[in-house]
Amino acid sequence: MKSYRKELWFNTSTRRALINITPEIQQCLKESGIKEGLLLCNAMHITASVFINDDEGGLHRDFERFLEKLAPEKPYNQYEHNTFEDNADAHLKRTIMGREVVVAITNGKLDFGPWEQIFYGEFDGKRKKRVLVKIIGE
């Protein structure tokens, strides 16, 4: 069995962002040479997320409104965590959106359903963060 590992780095110019990272993940798969196996992709920071969904702008704006209703950024003093930092909402948003995805690899391709894409969700940006890609298989 073969194994492949790579870190992808992101530094958004905004506090929150949704970035389609499917092309980067497909490039990792190509570099790995693995044709059958599993791909794990996970955010290595507790205020960022990796998830699978549709790449549609309206849906992304819906995510933003939904997450902001559940865990509004402001007022900062509504959260006990916000004594040194102001990012409690980002921790909660990450919990909702998830830490990682696992995708089957079949015939050297990501075995997606219709419309599925992999996204990096940033909820406390403006600094460098990493995503781990780990692929195992044959």
C-alpha angles and dihedrals in degrees: 000000000000127000131202130186131184136162121220117202128211133184112178123199090219134058092243131030141154113214125187103227096173094112091053091048091049089052090052090052091051091049091050095058089214114145102178125030145063134305122207119195119180140167112244094205128073094228096052134070143201117208143153123242145118121306096231123134096218091053090050091053088048090054090052093051093043094050093044090053092050097041112012116199094223146087088042092200092066089081126070089210092063099084097103101010133031099220108095089117090057091055090052093046090052090052090053096046096042139237104254151002131220117205128187117236115217124175090349094304136102104261098227132166119233114304095000117148133165118244137192110217116203117195102166105030139161092092137077116274134169140224122203121222115193121177126184129179144077 
